[in-house]
């Protein structure tokens, strides 16, 4: 990827790993499409240094309050028959297994170790 664009423009994500992921996930659900549009905007928008640091932290740098935590708790909610009526027709053991898997997903995705690198990224940008 050419990082030296004319007029110091932000390079397009098309043809990159990020661009490919944004395209591959499109069409699954309108809510996910909105999130993908948001990620594309984040990747293409021009940011200040301070905003870049804040975005890195908000995306994945704080297990208690970042986008990964939002994803973790959304997966747990979707996997729980108490909060997702679509799963209530499953056999009871399958419902329990789904709920447990969702809880385990949330636990794993909110592990502070998972967020350490993004936290360090934000700190490096901040100069800390």
Secondary structure as GFF3:
##gff-version 3
##sequence-region A 1 128
A	DSSP	three_ten_helix	6	8	.	.	.	ID=ss1
A	DSSP	alpha_helix	17	24	.	.	.	ID=ss2
A	DSSP	alpha_helix	30	44	.	.	.	ID=ss3
A	DSSP	alpha_helix	49	60	.	.	.	ID=ss4
A	DSSP	alpha_helix	67	79	.	.	.	ID=ss5
A	DSSP	three_ten_helix	85	87	.	.	.	ID=ss6
A	DSSP	alpha_helix	92	109	.	.	.	ID=ss7
A	DSSP	alpha_helix	112	126	.	.	.	ID=ss8
###
